[in-house]
């Protein structure tokens, strides 16, 4: 009887089909500049891929770095098959100085791109711009979300079904980084100009850094962020905190807060995805390589819908050093991507991927998507359409010095 019952369970829960990935496609570069730090969002009938275009302009270094700093935000729409809709990239921001680390989300019929911006000439600020489904940059001068004293840096964005939620690490206290956020409407209005404080730990001289968030598009968002303490018993300091946002306005309150996340010190949350009834969090970690903390309990974590930890595990199936992780939910499973270094001979970076379910079990083992000793692949991110389709984006470095670094994409179905 026991065996018949087990057989029925297996029949009722068929295995998920293995994801098949298309051939690698290189996107056109913007103004012949190297492309860095890609990000992507699914929306409407396709995708928007954004990236940092360039780092420095040509010139004489003797004049100082200030005159050479130049990075813009570029983007390109792809259809649902991963084919570019434009022959040349969109210029999303070409403001003076540097715009870096772009992030993008879709909601309310538009894409919102956010980034850290140095146009003020001294500190990083947070700016954004909307891009329509037709590919029109609706805010060519940018939307000022947060500026002023100290850095406002490393923004992340998600759509909660009502507004875009933008969060960032903020140094306006001039003591420690705090966590700030603001809502931006699909019409481009900032509901909390300059943002409001979401969490702070100035008493313990703790820096709250690298926020990442995800939403089920039901009015709430789950937020994870790292905690860095420069003095005291760092070994007893939780490496991350998490909280649910019921909103960002002055009257909003966090409905849940926890300080026990993370696999070990020096491993901060970088990626978070919301799925059916739970979340997947991924960590950058220096385990088994470099001088990071090796005895980590994992570099991934499954959480239930209340933010409670379900399982800690290794997203690649074994303890590895991973960088630049990304995650999304494709309607049936969580898709993860990350950068890994091959050290068997000449070290090089490669992009790898796997898939996990809500219980923290790998349902697709890790495979390499791109990267070799001659042409490394780095800084991957991933977005899902919800019907099983995923788009992986990453830097593809050339084997010729005079060829720009390009953004590559692979579509998974």
DAZI-V612499 format. One record per residue. RES is the residue in three letters. BURIAL is # if it has 24 or more other ideal C-beta (glycine too) atoms within 12 Angstrom, else .. D_CENTER is the distance of its C-alpha to the mean C-alpha in whole Angstrom. Layout:
RES & BURIAL & D_CENTER
RES & BURIAL & D_CENTER
This chain:
UNK & . & 48
UNK & . & 45
UNK & . & 44
UNK & . & 45
UNK & . & 42
UNK & . & 40
UNK & . & 40
UNK & . & 40
UNK & . & 36
UNK & . & 35
UNK & . & 37
UNK & . & 35
UNK & . & 32
UNK & . & 31
UNK & . & 29
UNK & . & 26
UNK & . & 26
UNK & . & 24
UNK & # & 21
UNK & . & 23
UNK & # & 21
UNK & . & 22
UNK & . & 23
UNK & # & 21
UNK & # & 21
UNK & # & 21
UNK & # & 20
UNK & # & 22
UNK & # & 21
UNK & # & 22
UNK & . & 25
UNK & . & 25
UNK & # & 22
UNK & # & 20
UNK & # & 16
UNK & # & 13
UNK & # & 10
UNK & # & 9
UNK & # & 7
UNK & # & 9
UNK & # & 10
UNK & # & 14
UNK & # & 17
UNK & # & 20
UNK & . & 22
UNK & # & 19
UNK & # & 15
UNK & # & 14
UNK & # & 13
UNK & # & 12
UNK & # & 12
UNK & # & 14
UNK & # & 17
UNK & # & 19
UNK & # & 20
UNK & # & 24
UNK & # & 26
UNK & . & 30
UNK & . & 32
UNK & . & 34
UNK & . & 32
UNK & . & 36
UNK & . & 35
UNK & . & 32
UNK & . & 28
UNK & . & 28
UNK & . & 30
UNK & . & 27
UNK & # & 24
UNK & # & 23
UNK & # & 19
UNK & # & 18
UNK & # & 16
UNK & # & 17
UNK & # & 16
UNK & # & 18
UNK & # & 18
UNK & # & 19
UNK & # & 21
UNK & . & 21
UNK & . & 22
UNK & # & 20
UNK & . & 22
UNK & # & 22
UNK & # & 24
UNK & # & 24
UNK & . & 26
UNK & . & 24
UNK & # & 21
UNK & # & 21
UNK & # & 21
UNK & # & 18
UNK & # & 19
UNK & # & 22
UNK & # & 23
UNK & . & 25
UNK & # & 23
UNK & # & 19
UNK & # & 16
UNK & # & 13
UNK & # & 9
UNK & # & 9
UNK & # & 7
UNK & # & 9
UNK & # & 10
UNK & # & 14
UNK & # & 17
UNK & # & 20
UNK & . & 21
UNK & # & 19
UNK & # & 15
UNK & # & 14
UNK & # & 12
UNK & # & 12
UNK & # & 12
UNK & # & 14
UNK & # & 17
UNK & # & 20
UNK & # & 23
UNK & # & 25
UNK & . & 26
UNK & . & 25
UNK & # & 22
UNK & # & 19
UNK & # & 18
UNK & # & 16
UNK & # & 17
UNK & # & 16
UNK & # & 17
UNK & # & 18
UNK & # & 19
UNK & # & 21
UNK & # & 21
UNK & . & 24
UNK & # & 22
UNK & . & 24
UNK & # & 22
UNK & # & 23
UNK & # & 22
UNK & . & 23
UNK & . & 24
UNK & # & 21
UNK & # & 20
UNK & # & 21
UNK & # & 19
UNK & # & 20
UNK & # & 22
UNK & . & 25
UNK & . & 25
UNK & # & 23
UNK & # & 19
UNK & # & 17
UNK & # & 14
UNK & # & 10
UNK & # & 10
UNK & # & 7
UNK & # & 9
UNK & # & 10
UNK & # & 14
UNK & # & 16
UNK & . & 19
UNK & # & 21
UNK & # & 19
UNK & # & 15
UNK & # & 14
UNK & # & 13
UNK & # & 12
UNK & # & 12
UNK & # & 14
UNK & # & 18
UNK & # & 21
UNK & # & 24
UNK & # & 26
UNK & . & 26
UNK & . & 26
UNK & # & 23
UNK & # & 19
UNK & # & 19
UNK & # & 17
UNK & # & 17
UNK & # & 16
UNK & # & 18
UNK & # & 18
UNK & # & 19
UNK & # & 21
UNK & # & 21
UNK & . & 24
UNK & # & 22
UNK & . & 23
UNK & # & 22
UNK & # & 23
UNK & # & 23
UNK & . & 23
UNK & # & 22
UNK & # & 20
UNK & # & 22
UNK & # & 21
UNK & # & 20
UNK & # & 20
UNK & # & 22
UNK & # & 24
UNK & . & 26
UNK & . & 29
UNK & . & 28
UNK & . & 26
UNK & # & 23
UNK & # & 20
UNK & # & 17
UNK & # & 14
UNK & # & 10
UNK & # & 10
UNK & # & 7
UNK & # & 9
UNK & # & 10
UNK & # & 13
UNK & # & 16
UNK & . & 17
UNK & . & 20
UNK & . & 20
UNK & # & 18
UNK & # & 15
UNK & # & 14
UNK & # & 12
UNK & # & 12
UNK & # & 12
UNK & # & 14
UNK & # & 18
UNK & # & 20
UNK & # & 23
UNK & . & 25
UNK & . & 29
UNK & . & 30
UNK & . & 30
UNK & . & 26
UNK & . & 27
UNK & . & 27
UNK & # & 24
UNK & # & 22
UNK & # & 18
UNK & # & 16
UNK & # & 17
UNK & # & 16
UNK & # & 18
UNK & # & 18
UNK & # & 18
UNK & # & 22
UNK & # & 21
UNK & # & 20
UNK & . & 24
UNK & . & 26
UNK & . & 28
UNK & # & 25
UNK & . & 25
UNK & # & 22
UNK & . & 24
UNK & . & 23
UNK & # & 22
UNK & # & 21
UNK & # & 21
UNK & . & 22
UNK & # & 18
UNK & # & 17
UNK & # & 19
UNK & # & 20
UNK & # & 20
UNK & # & 18
UNK & # & 15
UNK & # & 13
UNK & # & 10
UNK & # & 7
UNK & # & 5
UNK & # & 8
UNK & # & 9
UNK & # & 13
UNK & # & 16
UNK & . & 19
UNK & . & 21
UNK & # & 18
UNK & # & 14
UNK & # & 13
UNK & # & 11
UNK & # & 10
UNK & # & 11
UNK & # & 12
UNK & # & 15
UNK & # & 18
UNK & # & 21
UNK & . & 24
UNK & . & 23
UNK & . & 23
UNK & . & 24
UNK & # & 22
UNK & # & 23
UNK & . & 24
UNK & . & 25
UNK & # & 22
UNK & # & 22
UNK & # & 19
UNK & # & 15
UNK & # & 14
UNK & # & 16
UNK & # & 17
UNK & # & 18
UNK & . & 20
UNK & . & 20
UNK & . & 22
UNK & # & 19
UNK & . & 21
UNK & # & 21
UNK & # & 22
UNK & # & 21
UNK & # & 20
UNK & # & 20
UNK & # & 19
UNK & # & 16
UNK & # & 18
UNK & # & 21
UNK & . & 22
UNK & # & 22
UNK & # & 20
UNK & # & 18
UNK & # & 14
UNK & # & 12
UNK & # & 8
UNK & # & 7
UNK & # & 6
UNK & # & 8
UNK & # & 10
UNK & # & 13
UNK & # & 16
UNK & . & 19
UNK & # & 20
UNK & # & 18
UNK & # & 14
UNK & # & 13
UNK & # & 11
UNK & # & 11
UNK & # & 11
UNK & # & 13
UNK & # & 16
UNK & # & 19
UNK & . & 23
UNK & . & 25
UNK & . & 28
UNK & . & 30
UNK & . & 28
UNK & . & 25
UNK & # & 22
UNK & # & 18
UNK & # & 18
UNK & # & 15
UNK & # & 16
UNK & # & 15
UNK & # & 16
UNK & # & 17
UNK & # & 18
UNK & # & 20
UNK & # & 20
UNK & . & 22
UNK & # & 20
UNK & # & 22
UNK & # & 21
UNK & # & 22
UNK & # & 21
UNK & . & 22
UNK & # & 19
UNK & # & 20
UNK & # & 20
UNK & # & 18
UNK & # & 19
UNK & # & 20
UNK & . & 24
UNK & . & 26
UNK & . & 27
UNK & # & 23
UNK & # & 20
UNK & # & 17
UNK & # & 14
UNK & # & 10
UNK & # & 9
UNK & # & 7
UNK & # & 8
UNK & # & 10
UNK & # & 13
UNK & # & 16
UNK & # & 18
UNK & . & 21
UNK & # & 20
UNK & # & 18
UNK & # & 15
UNK & # & 14
UNK & # & 12
UNK & # & 11
UNK & # & 12
UNK & # & 14
UNK & # & 18
UNK & # & 20
UNK & . & 24
UNK & . & 27
UNK & . & 29
UNK & . & 28
UNK & . & 29
UNK & . & 27
UNK & # & 23
UNK & # & 20
UNK & # & 19
UNK & # & 16
UNK & # & 17
UNK & # & 16
UNK & # & 17
UNK & # & 18
UNK & # & 18
UNK & . & 21
